[in-house]
Amino acid sequence: MSRVCEISGKNVMSGNNVSHAKNKTKRKFLPNLQNVKFFSKSLNKSIKLKVSVRALKSVEKNGGLDDYLSKTSNRVLATEAIAIKKLILKNVNKQSNES
């Protein structure tokens, strides 16, 4: 499992540790990833994702996974999130056609 957020695509960054004597050694900046279960109202099931806390806050602020994905453009989303977004939009269109 790679250290990549499945919603925002945020991943590991690299940089330097700089000592007092200005010696530089390579290091990694890891994203704060958490395993989270989101409930999709339109799909009526839970979806397990590895998400950064920053993306988790955005999802909660926008009212859940369905609302967040439908409001967000595909340029910002990771490939896994785009696939989930397509499923959600397909299901929403299907439900609206039945009504």
Order of alpha helices (4+ residues) and beta strands (2+ residues): beta-beta-beta-beta-alpha-alpha-alpha
